[in-house]
């Protein structure tokens, strides 16, 4: 986990990591989920790390729609508890009236054929 955090932290603050392990042996299954503090860091990591080789292995880096940290840990810190409650990632702000076009910005109507 420390090595993954070290490599991925060059693009931003890593808030949470879930290194998936085999329940019987405790060995890593070879993939993990990682949550950055902000979306910009996530985009940079995906753009720059996807397809590169680290220690002879080509890695795949992609976005996950709804990141949820693992629930099987008894000793959760405050950040992880907050992630359990609200998830991690970009939230689309609700549509407001200021987002709609004003009369000055209105789109001109399309011309009919033959005009």
C-alpha positions in Angstrom: 0.0 0.0 0.0 2.8 2.4 0.9 4.4 1.9 -2.5 1.2 2.6 -4.4 0.5 5.7 -2.3 4.0 6.9 -2.9 3.7 6.6 -6.7 0.2 8.0 -7.0 0.7 10.9 -4.5 2.8 12.7 -7.1 -0.5 13.9 -8.7 -2.4 14.8 -5.5 -3.4 14.0 -1.9 -4.4 10.3 -1.6 -7.4 10.3 0.8 -8.1 6.5 0.9 -6.8 3.3 -0.6 -8.4 -0.1 -0.7 -5.7 -2.7 -1.7 -7.8 -5.8 -2.5 -6.4 -8.9 -0.8 -7.3 -12.6 -0.7 -9.2 -13.3 2.5 -7.5 -16.7 3.1 -3.8 -15.8 2.4 -3.8 -12.0 2.8 -1.8 -11.6 -0.4 -2.7 -8.8 -2.8 -4.9 -9.7 -5.7 -3.0 -7.2 -7.9 -5.5 -4.3 -7.9 -6.7 -1.6 -5.7 -9.1 1.4 -5.5 -7.6 4.8 -4.6 -9.4 8.0 -3.7 -7.9 11.4 -4.3 -8.8 14.6 -2.4 -9.9 16.3 -5.6 -11.1 15.4 -9.1 -8.2 17.2 -10.8 -5.8 14.7 -9.2 -7.8 11.8 -10.4 -7.9 13.1 -14.0 -4.1 13.7 -13.9 -3.4 10.1 -12.6 -5.7 8.5 -15.2 -4.2 10.5 -18.0 -0.5 9.9 -17.0 -0.5 6.4 -15.4 -2.8 4.4 -17.6 -0.7 1.9 -19.6 2.7 2.6 -18.1 5.0 -0.1 -16.7 5.9 -0.2 -13.1 8.3 -3.0 -12.0 7.7 -4.8 -15.3 3.9 -4.8 -15.0 1.7 -2.7 -17.2 -0.9 -0.9 -15.0 -4.4 0.1 -15.9 -5.8 3.3 -14.2 -9.4 4.3 -14.6 -12.3 6.1 -13.0 -14.9 4.5 -10.7 -18.3 6.1 -10.6 -19.1 5.5 -6.9 -16.0 4.8 -4.8 -16.8 3.2 -1.4 -14.0 2.2 1.0 -14.0 -1.3 2.4 -16.4 -1.9 5.3 -14.7 -4.8 7.0 -12.3 -2.7 9.1 -13.0 -2.1 12.8 -10.5 0.7 13.3 -11.7 3.4 10.9 -10.3 6.9 11.0 -12.5 10.0 10.6 -11.7 10.4 6.9 -12.7 6.8 6.2 -15.9 7.2 8.2 -16.8 10.3 6.2 -16.1 8.4 2.9 -18.4 5.6 4.1 -21.2 8.1 4.7 -20.9 10.2 1.5 -18.6 8.4 -0.9 -15.7 10.0 -2.8 -15.6 11.8 -6.1 -17.2 14.6 -7.9 -20.8 15.6 -7.1 -22.8 17.3 -9.8 -24.2 20.5 -8.4 -28.0 20.9 -8.7 -29.3 22.8 -11.7 -30.0 26.5 -10.8 -31.8 29.2 -12.6 -28.6 31.1 -13.2 -27.4 28.2 -15.4 -30.2 28.8 -17.9 -29.8 31.2 -20.8 -30.9 34.8 -20.2 -32.8 36.6 -22.9 -29.6 38.2 -24.1 -27.9 34.8 -24.5 -30.8 33.1 -26.2 -30.0 30.8 -29.2 -31.4 32.2 -32.5 -34.2 30.0 -34.0 -33.2 27.7 -36.8 -34.1 28.8 -40.2 -36.7 26.7 -42.1 -35.6 25.2 -45.5 -36.3 27.6 -48.3 -35.8 30.8 -46.2 
